[in-house]
């Protein structure tokens, strides 16, 4: 699932193509929005809120300003093409939204969520989110307060909770815990410096928001760009031990967490030590791969 930096970058591209321009054609291929027509409205701005995208449009004579809300989930994407020059690389059957202006057309493909609400009521969709790591109102003090609210919770599970921090996924969970030298199963109460961890997560997303490849090691070479995520069964770049992967969180909401037993201290899940290897990864989007144990 794309993480906050990817969604931030998507919002910026959509904003550049749409803000200040009138919608000349609209096609929302979503059951609850099939009859909605945004033609004639002007896009005010496109912003991200954690992993959510908000396209704000002007009011009309009869209706208030509205916000088109989308979430990419696992497979979704927004892309921009010149109006009249349709990109045939993506299946037409996957198109969920089309917003066209005189110059550019924004196409939402395989979106996981699409809603339309009055802009004044955006909180109904994103009001539950914690501080947005890449938002203009980033509040590290509030983020720390939310993190510490459940002291017995595993830190990996807490970081993935969008009500605590908006924008973190499995990629930044793994990398932040590695750099902090703590396992993802460390109880929040045992964090030596919660504020320092929050600052680390914020800096990781902020430094990566401008680039496509997510890099946490400072090394841009392929295969050496990150320490732990999607590296199960491979040598740790720091200690040469074997990177492992195991679930964190409570099923069915549990997620995969990669870690190095040699570099990270704290609780670890039951592990029989058999070699593990990933079945594939999507590091660019921050999604964790499935994994299996070699027999």
N, C-alpha and C positions, 0 to 999 in steps of 0.2 A: 504494500500500500504506500503510495507516495507520502512523504513526510512534509513537515512544515516548510522546509526550504524549497522543495519542488513546487508546492502549491503557491508559495509566495512568488516564485518566478513565473508560474503560469498566470497568476493574477496580473503581474506587471505587463506581460505580453498582451493579454486581453485588454488591459487598460490603454496601452499604447495604440491599439487598433480600433478601440470603440469609444473611448471617453470623448465627449463633446460632439459625437456624431449621431445623427438621427437614424433610427432603425427603419430600413426601407422594406425589409421582408423578415418574417418570423415564422418558424416552424418548430413547435415543441411537441416532440413525439413521446409523450408521457401520458398515461391514461387520465390522470386528474387535470392535465393542462392542455388536452387536445384541442379545446376550443378557444384557448387564449391567444390573443393577437396583440403583440407589443409594437406593431408598426405605428410610426408616428411619434413614439416616445424617443427621447434622447438619453443615451447612456451618460450618467453623471460620473461614475467611476466604477472600477472593478477592484476589489480588495480581497485579501485573504484573512481568515480568522482561524488560526490553527490549520487544520486540514480541510477547512470549508472555504468555498468561493462565493463571494457576494457581488452580483452585478446590479448596481443601483440605477434606476431609471426615473425620469421626471414624471410628474403628474400630468393628467389630461384635464380637460374641462369638467369631466364627470367623475374621474377616479383619482385617488391619491397616488403619490409616488410609490413605486413598488420595487421589490428586490427579488431577483431571480437567484435562488440559492442552489448550489450544486455541491456534490461530494463525489470524488473520483473512486472511492472504495478501492478494489484491487486492480481493476482493468481499465478504469476510465481515463479519459484525457480530453483536453480542449486544444484544438489547433486552429491556426489562423491561415487563411488563404486569400489571395486577391479575388475580389468579387468577380464572378464569371469564369474563374479558372479553377474548377473543382479538382481537388486532389484525389486521384483514384487509388491511392495506396491503402486506404482503409475501406472496409466493407460498408456499403450503404445501409445494410441491415442493422449496423451497430450505431447509426446516428440517432441521437436522442434530442438534440437541440441545434437549431440554426438561427443565428442572429446576423443579419446582413445590413451593411450600410453601403454607401456609394463606392467606397474604396476597398473595404475589407469584410470578410465573412468569417465569423467565429463558429466553429462546429464542435459540439460536445459529442464525444464518441464513447459508447459503452459506459455512460455515467452511472454511478451507483445510487444517486439520489438527485431529485430535481423538484424544487418547490417554488411557489410564488407567494409572497406575502407583502403586505403593506410595509414599506420601509420602517415606519414607526413601530412595527411589531416584529422586527428582526430577532429580538430577544427570545421569541418563542422557539427559534431554531438554534441559536448559538449562545443564548444567555447562560447555559449551564457550563460553558467552557471556563477553564482556568485561565490565568494570564497567558496571552499570546506571546510566545517567545520572539516572534519577529514583528509584532504589532507596535504601533506608535505609543500605546499605553502600557508597554511592558513594565511589570511591577514585581521585582524579585522578592520584596518583603511579603507580598500576598502569596507568591508562589511557595515560599518557605513555610508560611503559615498552613497552607493546604497540604504540603508534603508531610508536615509533622502532625497533622490531625489524626493519623492512624499509625501510632508508633510501632505496632506489631506487624505491619504490612511489609512484605518484601519490597525493597527499593525498586527492583525491576518492574514489578507490578504497578507501583505507585507512579513511576515515570511514564508508563504507557497510558495511564488514566488521564484522559483529556480534561477532566474536571480539575486536575491538579496542575498540569502544564499542557497548553494547547500547542501541538505540533510535533511531539516526540513519537517515533515509531521504533520498530525493532533495531533498525540500523543505529540510531543515536543512543538507544538504550545500551546496546552491546559496547559501543565505542566509549561512551561516557564512563561506564562501569570499569572498563579495562583501564582507562587513563586514571581513574580514581583508585585503582588497585583494589576494588571491592567486587565480590561476586554479586550477581543480580538478586540472589536470595538473602542478602544481608537485611535484617530488619531495619526499618527506618530509625528505630531508637538507637541503633548501634553506629549510625553514621558519625564519623568524627567531626565533620564540618558540613552540615546540610547546605549552608549558604554557598560554600565553595563548590559543591557539586552542582547546584542550580546555576551558578555563574559559568561553570564548565560547559554544561549543556547549552546554555544560551550562546556562548562563544562558538561552539561547534556549528550550530545552525547558522549563526550570523556570518561566519567566514565562508560557508559553503553556499549561501543563497545566490551568489552571482555566477556560479559555475555549474555545469552539467554533472561532472564527476564529483562525487562526494569523497573528500580526502580528509583523513584525520591524522595521518602519519607525517604529513609534510612531504611525502615522496610521491610524485605524480606518475611513476612507472606502474604499468598494469600489473596487478597482483601484489603491489606493495602500498596501495593507497589507504588501506584500513587495517586495524590490528586484529579484530575478532570476528566481526560480522561475516557470515557465509564462509568462514574458513575452517569449519569442523573437519578434523582429520589432517589438517595441514600444520606445518611447524609454526609456532609463534614467532613473530618477527622480532620479539625482544629476548626471549629465553630459549627458543628453539624447541620447547616442549610442544605437546599436541593440543591444539585448540579443540574444545568440546562444545556440544550443544545439548540443551535440555529445555523442557517446558518451564515457563514461569507464569504464575497466576493460577486462577481457579477455573477448571473446565466448566463450560465449554468456551470460556473467554481466554483460556491460556494461550500464550504465544511462545515462539521459540526465542531462546536467549543463548548467545554464543559467549564463551568465556575461556580463559586460560587458567587451569588449576595452579600453574606455577607462578603466575604473576599476580593473581587476584586472591585475596584472602577473604574468608567468611564461609558461611554455609554453602554446601553444594548438594544437588539432588543425588539420590542413589544412582550409582554409576558402576557397571560391571567392568569397565575398562576396555571393552571391545572397540576396535577402530570404527570410526564413523566417517561418513562422507556425505556431502550435500548432493541432492538430486538435481540441483540447478539453482540459480540465484538471480535476483534482479536488484543488484546493489544500487543501480542508478535511481531507482524509485524508492529504495529503502526497504523493499519487501524481503522478508526472510524466506529462504527456500525450505522445502520439505527435506527430511533427512532420513537415513536408514542406518541400521547397524549391520556391518559386515559379519557374516556367519562363516 
